[in-house]
Amino acid sequence: MTDGGGTLIKLGDLLIRVGILKPKELEDCIRTAGETGLPIGRVLIMSGYMTDRELAAAVQAQSLIKDRVVEVETALDALKQVANEDITLEQALRKRGWAGKKTTETAKLGELLRSAELVSDEQLNGCLTTSQETGLPLGRILVLTQAISEETLASVLTAQILIRDGKVSKEQAIKGLRASKRRRISLEESLIDQGFYKPPLRQTVKLGELFVLSGLVTDSDLMGALEIGLTREMPIGQVLVDCGYVSRGVLNTALKFQEMVINGTLNALQAAEALRQVSTRNISMAQSVAELGLLKSEQTETIRLGELLKAAGIVTEDDIKSAIDLSARNSALIGKILLVTGLINEQTLHASLRAQFLVREGFLRMEQAIVALNHCEKNECSIDDALQELGWTMPSRAKLHGEPEF
């Protein structure tokens, strides 16, 4: 981590460099915050290490540094003055000749939601108060109170990431969020259609998506972890480990599978299946990939996602044709179009993608996938739960050599 414009500096590091905290004191407060569930800032104040005014100034300074508004050393000097005098951070900065900038780019969750007109001021203010009182992430509070949906939260968190990484500007992200809601398409599709964003040329998969596709982390848990990561400026993998969703070993394995997707060795669904096998069966990466290769070499059925959904009776031929027409105009996948047009839900999309993968890779026959998908729809469960309840297991090496499964 280097100093300068755009530096991502942790709040604790900032307080230590100013001299408000000692490293051991910060470690103790972090431990207490983890044990009690209280926000670290509240623990620092309760422990007597700093005042509300000093904490507010430190948070503001961190934001100004991150948004390239002030240099690190200038912010440090101003914070020292705030600690020694009864003044605000802005007053301390002005004493050093800082006049502020009107073109600051920020990407706070509440600000994006308000600017994109996704929540009202009353909703946002109420949820902000609840978030501060409970220590729960703002996004979780907004979803729990039904102020926004899980999908909206996911879009805004994605917007934060794109702004943070310099892929789009704040204004572009806001326009993309508005169009995304109006047209019922994903944020990425909205940004691409408006010419604000170009997707990577090489195939890739986000780490969080890899965990969700593998069934190791739920969508809801991922959204919470993403918000925590953005707030605390921590990598999503580290947050998932700290929250107990995955182990350090599983995280390291997922990162390696992610790299295999990037370099073209596996596609995203193959990597997710291999990750699930490594995690649930405690086998090596080499064995999981080798088994995928063995299964792929067998004579397997080829099935399109739309055909699978139609055969299972979930959508009709007219639905498929309509989705194809829309996908041609919006350059989106059929499954995604069926989702955003309300013909299927997120659970059905994930189940059908998993079923498609299992058919293509030789884990299931077409008729098994249809029965399993209908079981998913009827019982509102995942495809893997359906297979288990139906008594169908993944084929082993022995079964590949002629032992029937169905």
VOSE-68985 format. One record per residue (C-alpha): residue number from 0; residue in three letters; x, y, z. Coordinates in steps of 0.05 Angstrom, whole numbers. Each point is the difference from the previous one (the first is absolute). Example, Ala and Ser with C-alpha at 12.3 -4.5 7.8 and 13.67 -1.06 7.14 Angstrom:
% residues 2
0_ALA_246_-90_156 .
1_SER_27_69_-13 .
//
This chain:
% residues 406
0_MET_0_0_0 .
1_THR_30_66_-21 .
2_ASP_-17_71_21 .
3_GLY_-25_53_-48 .
4_GLY_-64_16_-39 .
5_GLY_-50_-56_1 .
6_THR_34_-38_57 .
7_LEU_-41_-54_34 .
8_ILE_22_11_73 .
9_LYS_-34_-37_57 .
10_LEU_-32_40_55 .
11_GLY_41_-35_53 .
12_ASP_65_15_-37 .
13_LEU_-21_73_-5 .
14_LEU_-12_5_75 .
15_ILE_67_-33_16 .
16_ARG_38_47_-46 .
17_VAL_-33_60_32 .
18_GLY_19_-25_69 .
19_ILE_-71_-8_26 .
20_LEU_8_-75_6 .
21_LYS_55_-50_12 .
22_PRO_2_-65_-40 .
23_LYS_-14_-42_62 .
24_GLU_-60_43_18 .
25_LEU_-28_-8_-70 .
26_GLU_9_-76_3 .
27_ASP_-38_-2_66 .
28_CYS_-57_41_-28 .
29_ILE_-5_-42_-63 .
30_ARG_-3_-62_44 .
31_THR_-54_31_44 .
32_ALA_-40_22_-62 .
33_GLY_2_-71_-27 .
34_GLU_-23_-30_66 .
35_THR_-56_50_13 .
36_GLY_-23_14_-71 .
37_LEU_7_75_12 .
38_PRO_29_46_-53 .
39_ILE_75_12_11 .
40_GLY_-12_75_5 .
41_ARG_-49_-9_57 .
42_VAL_49_-45_37 .
43_LEU_56_52_-8 .
44_ILE_-45_53_31 .
45_MET_-26_-45_56 .
46_SER_72_-20_17 .
47_GLY_18_74_8 .
48_TYR_53_1_-54 .
49_MET_-35_55_-39 .
50_THR_-60_46_-1 .
51_ASP_-60_1_-48 .
52_ARG_29_63_-32 .
53_GLU_68_-33_-12 .
54_LEU_-32_-63_-29 .
55_ALA_-45_41_-47 .
56_ALA_61_40_-22 .
57_ALA_41_-63_-13 .
58_VAL_-56_-32_-41 .
59_GLN_-7_65_-40 .
60_ALA_75_3_-11 .
61_GLN_2_-72_-23 .
62_SER_-55_16_-51 .
63_LEU_35_63_-25 .
64_ILE_65_-38_-10 .
65_LYS_-35_-57_-36 .
66_ASP_-37_49_-45 .
67_ARG_66_36_-19 .
68_VAL_-22_65_33 .
69_VAL_58_8_49 .
70_GLU_70_-29_5 .
71_VAL_14_-49_56 .
72_GLU_50_44_36 .
73_THR_-48_60_-2 .
74_ALA_-55_-43_30 .
75_LEU_46_-26_54 .
76_ASP_21_70_21 .
77_ALA_-72_23_1 .
78_LEU_-21_-60_43 .
79_LYS_55_15_50 .
80_GLN_-27_71_6 .
81_VAL_-71_-26_9 .
82_ALA_25_-44_58 .
83_ASN_36_59_33 .
84_GLU_-52_55_-12 .
85_ASP_-76_5_2 .
86_ILE_-8_8_-75 .
87_THR_-29_-41_-58 .
88_LEU_41_-34_-54 .
89_GLU_-21_51_-52 .
90_GLN_22_57_45 .
91_ALA_67_-34_10 .
92_LEU_8_-11_-75 .
93_ARG_-17_72_-16 .
94_LYS_54_24_48 .
95_ARG_48_-37_-47 .
96_GLY_-26_35_-61 .
97_TRP_-47_-55_-24 .
98_ALA_-60_28_-37 .
99_GLY_-35_-65_-17 .
100_LYS_-22_-27_-66 .
101_LYS_-70_1_-29 .
102_THR_12_-58_-49 .
103_THR_13_-53_52 .
104_GLU_-16_-71_-23 .
105_THR_-30_-41_56 .
106_ALA_-34_-67_0 .
107_LYS_-35_-7_66 .
108_LEU_-58_-50_0 .
109_GLY_-52_49_27 .
110_GLU_22_55_-47 .
111_LEU_-6_-44_-61 .
112_LEU_-68_-26_21 .
113_ARG_-26_71_12 .
114_SER_30_29_-64 .
115_ALA_-28_-57_-42 .
116_GLU_-68_11_33 .
117_LEU_-3_-72_24 .
118_VAL_-19_20_72 .
119_SER_-33_60_31 .
120_ASP_36_46_49 .
121_GLU_-46_-25_56 .
122_GLN_16_-73_-14 .
123_LEU_74_12_-5 .
124_ASN_4_43_63 .
125_GLY_-40_-51_40 .
126_CYS_44_-57_-23 .
127_LEU_64_39_13 .
128_THR_-22_11_72 .
129_THR_-16_-73_9 .
130_SER_66_-20_-31 .
131_GLN_38_45_48 .
132_GLU_-39_-26_60 .
133_THR_7_-74_-17 .
134_GLY_67_-2_-35 .
135_LEU_-31_-38_-59 .
136_PRO_19_22_-71 .
137_LEU_-46_52_-31 .
138_GLY_-15_-44_-60 .
139_ARG_-25_-57_45 .
140_ILE_-46_48_37 .
141_LEU_-28_28_-65 .
142_VAL_-15_-71_-25 .
143_LEU_-29_-23_67 .
144_THR_-47_59_3 .
145_GLN_-19_-12_-73 .
146_ALA_23_69_-20 .
147_ILE_39_-33_-57 .
148_SER_5_-70_-29 .
149_GLU_60_-46_2 .
150_GLU_9_13_-75 .
151_THR_2_75_11 .
152_LEU_52_-8_55 .
153_ALA_42_-43_-45 .
154_SER_-3_52_-56 .
155_VAL_21_57_46 .
156_LEU_57_-40_31 .
157_THR_23_-16_-71 .
158_ALA_-3_75_-16 .
159_GLN_43_14_60 .
160_ILE_52_-50_-23 .
161_LEU_1_28_-71 .
162_ILE_9_71_26 .
163_ARG_53_-21_49 .
164_ASP_39_-36_-55 .
165_GLY_-6_60_-47 .
166_LYS_-42_-38_-51 .
167_VAL_-57_50_0 .
168_SER_-12_69_30 .
169_LYS_-50_13_55 .
170_GLU_-47_36_-48 .
171_GLN_3_-58_-49 .
172_ALA_-15_-49_55 .
173_ILE_-61_40_22 .
174_LYS_-27_3_-71 .
175_GLY_13_-75_-7 .
176_LEU_-37_-15_65 .
177_ARG_-60_41_-22 .
178_ALA_-3_-33_-68 .
179_SER_10_-69_32 .
180_LYS_-61_10_43 .
181_ARG_-42_30_-56 .
182_ARG_17_-54_-51 .
183_ARG_6_-58_49 .
184_ILE_69_-20_-24 .
185_SER_66_-9_37 .
186_LEU_44_60_16 .
187_GLU_55_-27_-45 .
188_GLU_-48_-6_-59 .
189_SER_-26_70_13 .
190_LEU_71_29_2 .
191_ILE_20_-38_-63 .
192_ASP_-62_23_-39 .
193_GLN_16_73_18 .
194_GLY_73_-7_-20 .
195_PHE_26_12_70 .
196_TYR_32_-68_11 .
197_LYS_36_-54_-40 .
198_PRO_1_-70_29 .
199_PRO_67_-37_4 .
200_LEU_21_-33_-66 .
201_ARG_23_-62_37 .
202_GLN_-48_-46_36 .
203_THR_-1_13_74 .
204_VAL_-42_-15_62 .
205_LYS_-6_40_63 .
206_LEU_23_-36_63 .
207_GLY_-67_10_34 .
208_GLU_-37_-27_-61 .
209_LEU_44_-62_0 .
210_PHE_-19_-14_72 .
211_VAL_-74_10_-15 .
212_LEU_1_-44_-62 .
213_SER_35_-55_40 .
214_GLY_-55_4_53 .
215_LEU_50_15_56 .
216_VAL_-27_71_13 .
217_THR_-71_27_-8 .
218_ASP_-17_63_-40 .
219_SER_-22_34_64 .
220_ASP_64_-16_38 .
221_LEU_41_24_-60 .
222_MET_-36_67_-2 .
223_GLY_14_11_74 .
224_ALA_73_-19_-9 .
225_LEU_8_46_-60 .
226_GLU_-28_60_39 .
227_ILE_46_-15_59 .
228_GLY_59_-5_-48 .
229_LEU_-15_66_-33 .
230_THR_-11_35_67 .
231_ARG_62_-27_33 .
232_GLU_41_-1_-64 .
233_MET_14_-74_6 .
234_PRO_4_-53_-56 .
235_ILE_-65_-39_-6 .
236_GLY_37_-66_12 .
237_GLN_27_25_66 .
238_VAL_-69_22_22 .
239_LEU_-30_-68_-17 .
240_VAL_54_-33_42 .
241_ASP_-8_48_58 .
242_CYS_-75_-10_0 .
243_GLY_9_-75_1 .
244_TYR_-33_-14_-67 .
245_VAL_61_-36_-28 .
246_SER_67_-23_27 .
247_ARG_67_29_-19 .
248_GLY_16_-65_-38 .
249_VAL_-64_4_-41 .
250_LEU_14_73_-15 .
251_ASN_69_-16_-27 .
252_THR_-29_-56_-42 .
253_ALA_-54_47_-28 .
254_LEU_53_51_-19 .
255_LYS_37_-53_-39 .
256_PHE_-63_-22_-36 .
257_GLN_-15_73_-15 .
258_GLU_68_6_-33 .
259_MET_-15_-63_-41 .
260_VAL_-62_34_-27 .
261_ILE_39_62_-18 .
262_ASN_53_-39_-38 .
263_GLY_-52_-42_-36 .
264_THR_14_-67_33 .
265_LEU_-72_-5_27 .
266_ASN_-65_37_-10 .
267_ALA_-36_31_60 .
268_LEU_-49_-58_10 .
269_GLN_55_-51_-4 .
270_ALA_42_38_51 .
271_ALA_-61_5_46 .
272_GLU_-14_-74_-4 .
273_ALA_74_-17_12 .
274_LEU_1_47_60 .
275_ARG_-62_-33_28 .
276_GLN_31_-69_-8 .
277_VAL_65_22_34 .
278_SER_-38_31_58 .
279_THR_-53_-54_12 .
280_ARG_40_-63_-17 .
281_ASN_67_24_26 .
282_ILE_36_-20_-64 .
283_SER_57_36_-34 .
284_MET_-7_52_-55 .
285_ALA_35_-46_-49 .
286_GLN_-50_-56_14 .
287_SER_-60_45_-6 .
288_VAL_24_28_-67 .
289_ALA_20_-70_-24 .
290_GLU_-70_-27_16 .
291_LEU_-31_57_-40 .
292_GLY_45_-20_-58 .
293_LEU_-18_-74_6 .
294_LEU_-74_15_0 .
295_LYS_6_48_-59 .
296_SER_35_-54_-42 .
297_GLU_-60_-46_5 .
298_GLN_-58_3_-49 .
299_THR_-45_54_30 .
300_GLU_-62_36_-20 .
301_THR_2_72_-24 .
302_ILE_-58_42_26 .
303_ARG_-14_74_-5 .
304_LEU_-25_37_61 .
305_GLY_-65_22_-34 .
306_GLU_-14_-72_-23 .
307_LEU_11_-26_71 .
308_LEU_-48_51_31 .
309_LYS_-52_-13_-54 .
310_ALA_5_-76_8 .
311_ALA_-9_7_75 .
312_GLY_-64_40_-13 .
313_ILE_26_62_35 .
314_VAL_-5_45_-62 .
315_THR_-35_-6_-67 .
316_GLU_25_3_-72 .
317_ASP_-29_70_-6 .
318_ASP_39_20_63 .
319_ILE_64_-26_-33 .
320_LYS_-14_37_-65 .
321_SER_-14_64_38 .
322_ALA_63_-8_40 .
323_ILE_41_-12_-64 .
324_ASP_-29_63_-31 .
325_LEU_18_41_62 .
326_SER_69_-32_5 .
327_ALA_15_19_-72 .
328_ARG_-16_73_16 .
329_ASN_34_3_67 .
330_SER_58_-48_-12 .
331_ALA_-20_-39_63 .
332_LEU_-3_-74_14 .
333_ILE_-67_-35_-4 .
334_GLY_2_-20_73 .
335_LYS_12_71_22 .
336_ILE_-55_27_-45 .
337_LEU_-50_-51_28 .
338_LEU_20_24_69 .
339_VAL_-6_75_-11 .
340_THR_-66_-8_-38 .
341_GLY_-28_-37_60 .
342_LEU_-12_-67_-34 .
343_ILE_47_-36_48 .
344_ASN_30_19_67 .
345_GLU_72_2_23 .
346_GLN_-5_-69_33 .
347_THR_-27_-32_-64 .
348_LEU_55_33_-41 .
349_HIS_55_-27_46 .
350_ALA_-33_-69_2 .
351_SER_-7_-3_-76 .
352_LEU_72_22_-11 .
353_ARG_24_-53_48 .
354_ALA_-44_-52_-34 .
355_GLN_26_21_-68 .
356_PHE_71_-7_24 .
357_LEU_-13_-69_30 .
358_VAL_-32_-25_-65 .
359_ARG_55_29_-44 .
360_GLU_55_-29_43 .
361_GLY_-32_-69_6 .
362_PHE_-24_2_72 .
363_LEU_-73_-6_-20 .
364_ARG_-42_-22_-58 .
365_MET_-51_46_-30 .
366_GLU_-60_-34_31 .
367_GLN_32_2_69 .
368_ALA_13_75_-7 .
369_ILE_-73_12_-18 .
370_VAL_-25_-39_60 .
371_ALA_49_35_45 .
372_LEU_-19_69_-25 .
373_ASN_-74_-14_12 .
374_HIS_18_-24_69 .
375_CYS_37_66_12 .
376_GLU_-61_40_-23 .
377_LYS_-49_-40_42 .
378_ASN_41_-2_64 .
379_GLU_38_67_-8 .
380_CYS_68_-33_10 .
381_SER_67_0_-35 .
382_ILE_17_-50_-55 .
383_ASP_50_-35_45 .
384_ASP_-52_-7_55 .
385_ALA_-49_-27_-52 .
386_LEU_50_-52_-24 .
387_GLN_13_-22_71 .
388_GLU_-74_-5_16 .
389_LEU_-11_-40_-64 .
390_GLY_56_-47_19 .
391_TRP_45_17_-58 .
392_THR_74_7_14 .
393_MET_58_28_-41 .
394_PRO_30_-56_-44 .
395_SER_65_-29_28 .
396_ARG_56_-31_-41 .
397_ALA_-32_-68_10 .
398_LYS_-66_23_-28 .
399_LEU_35_30_-61 .
400_HIS_19_-71_-18 .
401_GLY_-70_-26_-10 .
402_GLU_-38_-1_67 .
403_PRO_-70_30_-13 .
404_GLU_-24_58_42 .
405_PHE_-73_9_-21 .
//
